[in-house]
Amino acid sequence: MAKQTISQDLFIYLNKNDVITFKAVERRNPSLPETAPKKFYPLVKSSGSVDIKTISDELSDASTLNSVDIRAVLFGLEKSLLKYLQEGYTVKFGDLGTFRTSISGTGVDTADALNASNVTKKRILFAPSPLLKRTVASAPVRKVQDATQATTPTP
């Protein structure tokens, strides 16, 4: 029997316990003429948001660390992520994925004519890891009629 990694254990846990909820939204297909009938499409229904305090409390309950120490580490992680992105690094977060910066700009005729004023947009890109992609791809889905049917996960 192959040894399971922590990542595989996490993958199994997430698949057994998480459900992606969605609602029906009526939209027009943009690739069809405006006279085409609208159809209903699934749209993910958020269960709300979770903050650093909630995550640190949950991690504390599952470990020997206290939530204040975990919060300090998470804030440090946030600071380091911003620092390395500003310095042009790609930041790999293990089985979560990779963060990197990207820019867009206006074109010019020669390389010498290109300068910082040609940069028109700066953004952060996130590429999920294969594990995270598999986790979401295999998560069960459930249709909800309204906001009251979406439930917040309990730690």
Backbone torsions as a table, in degrees:
resi	resn	phi	psi	omega
1	MET	NA	131.5	-178.3
2	ALA	-71.5	144.3	178.3
3	LYS	-72.4	131.1	178.8
4	GLN	-86.4	139.8	175.9
5	THR	-89.9	168.5	176.2
6	ILE	-59.1	-39.3	179.6
7	SER	-60.8	-42.4	178.9
8	GLN	-66.0	-39.0	176.9
9	ASP	-62.0	-42.4	178.9
10	LEU	-63.4	-43.3	179.3
11	PHE	-58.6	-45.3	179.6
12	ILE	-64.5	-43.7	-180.0
13	TYR	-60.8	-48.2	-177.7
14	LEU	-63.1	-40.2	-179.4
15	ASN	-65.4	-33.4	-176.6
16	LYS	-80.0	-25.1	-169.2
17	ASN	-114.9	-13.9	-173.5
18	ASP	-106.7	142.9	177.8
19	VAL	-130.7	131.7	174.7
20	ILE	-91.6	122.5	179.9
21	THR	-96.6	148.6	178.5
22	PHE	-141.6	160.3	176.1
23	LYS	-125.0	164.9	179.1
24	ALA	-89.2	130.6	178.8
25	VAL	-128.8	129.7	-179.8
26	GLU	-85.0	127.2	-178.6
27	ARG	-143.5	159.0	173.3
28	ARG	-93.9	139.2	176.7
29	ASN	-73.0	116.6	-175.7
30	PRO	-66.0	-18.0	179.8
31	SER	-86.3	-5.2	178.6
32	LEU	-106.5	161.8	177.6
33	PRO	-60.2	156.4	-178.5
34	GLU	-62.9	-19.9	180.0
35	THR	-80.2	-11.2	179.6
36	ALA	-64.7	144.4	-179.4
37	PRO	-66.4	147.8	176.5
38	LYS	-74.6	154.8	176.8
39	LYS	-130.3	164.7	177.8
40	PHE	-96.4	133.8	-179.0
41	TYR	-125.4	152.5	176.9
42	PRO	-76.1	140.1	175.7
43	LEU	-133.1	128.2	-179.0
44	VAL	-57.1	133.9	176.9
45	LYS	-103.2	112.9	-179.1
46	SER	-65.7	142.6	175.1
47	SER	-89.4	1.0	-177.5
48	GLY	122.1	-159.5	178.2
49	SER	-129.2	159.1	180.0
50	VAL	-124.3	134.0	-178.5
51	ASP	-101.8	175.3	-178.6
52	ILE	-59.2	-38.6	-179.1
53	LYS	-62.5	-44.6	179.6
54	THR	-62.1	-45.1	179.8
55	ILE	-64.7	-43.4	-178.9
56	SER	-66.7	-36.6	176.3
57	ASP	-63.9	-41.6	179.4
58	GLU	-65.7	-43.5	177.8
59	LEU	-64.7	-37.3	178.6
60	SER	-63.7	-42.5	179.2
61	ASP	-62.8	-26.8	-177.5
62	ALA	-98.0	7.8	-177.8
63	SER	-145.6	-174.5	177.4
64	THR	-95.5	2.3	-180.0
65	LEU	-89.1	149.9	176.6
66	ASN	-88.8	158.9	-172.7
67	SER	-65.8	-29.7	178.8
68	VAL	-65.9	-43.9	177.9
69	ASP	-64.6	-41.7	179.1
70	ILE	-63.4	-42.8	178.6
71	ARG	-60.7	-40.7	178.6
72	ALA	-61.8	-41.9	178.3
73	VAL	-65.2	-43.1	-179.8
74	LEU	-64.5	-39.1	176.3
75	PHE	-66.1	-38.3	176.1
76	GLY	-64.1	-39.4	177.4
77	LEU	-62.2	-43.2	177.5
78	GLU	-59.7	-46.4	180.0
79	LYS	-63.0	-43.5	179.3
80	SER	-65.0	-40.8	178.2
81	LEU	-58.2	-48.6	179.7
82	LEU	-62.0	-42.7	-179.9
83	LYS	-59.6	-51.2	-176.3
84	TYR	-69.4	-33.7	175.9
85	LEU	-65.5	-42.0	178.0
86	GLN	-63.6	-29.6	179.5
87	GLU	-85.0	1.0	175.4
88	GLY	90.4	10.1	179.2
89	TYR	-82.7	153.6	166.3
90	THR	-90.1	130.6	-176.6
91	VAL	-109.5	117.3	-179.7
92	LYS	-96.4	123.9	-179.7
93	PHE	-108.3	55.4	175.5
94	GLY	50.8	-124.8	-176.3
95	ASP	-83.1	5.8	172.9
96	LEU	-86.3	-51.6	-179.6
97	GLY	151.4	-161.7	-173.1
98	THR	-127.6	135.0	174.4
99	PHE	-105.4	142.5	173.7
100	ARG	-153.8	161.1	177.5
101	THR	-94.2	158.0	178.1
102	SER	-145.8	148.7	176.0
103	ILE	-131.1	156.3	172.8
104	SER	-128.5	158.5	179.7
105	GLY	-165.1	180.0	178.2
106	THR	-89.1	144.9	-179.9
107	GLY	-84.4	151.3	175.5
108	VAL	-131.4	167.2	-174.5
109	ASP	-73.1	-31.9	-177.5
110	THR	-131.7	156.0	178.3
111	ALA	-62.8	-35.8	179.7
112	ASP	-65.4	-28.7	-178.9
113	ALA	-79.8	-13.4	-178.5
114	LEU	-78.6	129.4	177.0
115	ASN	-146.0	-178.1	-174.9
116	ALA	-59.6	-27.6	-179.8
117	SER	-68.7	-14.8	177.5
118	ASN	-79.3	-13.5	177.7
119	VAL	-76.6	120.3	-177.0
120	THR	-107.9	-20.4	-177.9
121	LYS	-148.7	135.7	174.6
122	LYS	-123.3	136.3	179.0
123	ARG	-148.7	166.8	177.1
124	ILE	-107.7	130.1	178.0
125	LEU	-108.5	142.9	176.5
126	PHE	-122.7	128.7	175.9
127	ALA	-114.7	113.3	-179.3
128	PRO	-65.8	148.9	177.7
129	SER	-70.7	163.7	175.3
130	PRO	-56.2	-38.4	179.0
131	LEU	-62.6	-46.4	-179.6
132	LEU	-64.0	-40.2	176.8
133	LYS	-60.9	-45.4	179.4
134	ARG	-63.8	-39.3	-178.9
135	THR	-61.4	-48.0	-179.9
136	VAL	-68.9	-41.8	-178.4
137	ALA	-62.4	-31.3	-177.0
138	SER	-98.4	-0.2	-179.8
139	ALA	-69.6	138.2	176.8
140	PRO	-68.7	154.1	177.9
141	VAL	-122.0	152.1	-179.4
142	ARG	-143.8	133.2	178.6
143	LYS	-79.0	137.3	174.8
144	VAL	-117.2	148.0	-179.7
145	GLN	-83.8	-37.1	-179.5
146	ASP	-150.5	-179.7	-174.5
147	ALA	-63.7	-26.2	-176.7
148	THR	-72.9	-16.7	-179.2
149	GLN	-84.8	-19.2	177.8
150	ALA	-76.1	132.1	-177.5
151	THR	-111.9	146.5	176.8
152	THR	-85.1	132.5	-179.4
153	PRO	-64.0	143.6	176.3
154	THR	-99.5	137.4	-179.0
155	PRO	-64.4	NA	NA
